[in-house]
Amino acid sequence: MKADLVKAASEVIPNQQILVNMISRRVRQLCLGHRPLVEFSPGLGHADIALTEIANKKLTFES
């Protein structure tokens, strides 16, 4: 995972436990073939795509 993406995503979701759960769930979805919600460059891993989606506020959570 890229540190700048982690920092950007943690500004949107400050709770680290929730952030980790969101990333892992989204990575599973991407591995199953779900389409990314953002444009990404080739070679970007699933976790980085999930972090980009969170940083761009494409994914939210309810508490």
N, C-alpha and C positions, 0 to 999 in steps of 0.2 A: 504494500500500500504506500502511496505517496504521501509524504508528511504534510504537504500543502493542502491536499484534499482532506486529510484527517482534520486539520485545523479548521478549514472552512466548514466542514460538516459539523464539527463540535460547537461552532458558533451558532448553528441552527438548532441542534439538539445538544444542549449542554450536559445532560445526564449521560454519563459514559455507558452505563449498563443498557439503557434504552437504545443508544446509538449502536452498540455491538449487536444487540438483538435485531435491530432493523437491518443492519448490513448483512448479517448471516441469513436472515429470511429472504432478503432480496437476491443474494448470491445464489441461494437454492433455486429461486424462481428463474433467474437468468440461465442457470445450468440446465434447467428443464426446457429451455427454449423460449421463454417469455421475451418479448422485445424490450430493448432499453427505452427509457423515456427521454433520453437526451442523445444528442449527436456525440460520437466519440471517435477517437483516432484508432486505427488498427494497432493491435498489440497491447491495448489497455485491458487489464484483467477485470474479472467480474467484480471484485471488491472495489476497484477504482471506479468502475461504472456506477456501482451502488452509492459510493461516496459522492460522486458528481451529481447524481440524482438528488441526494439529500441536500447538498450544498446549494443546488439550484431550486430547492423547495418543491421538487416534483413528488416527493414522498413526505407524508405527514404521519403523525400518530395521535391516538386519543388516550388520555390517561384517566 
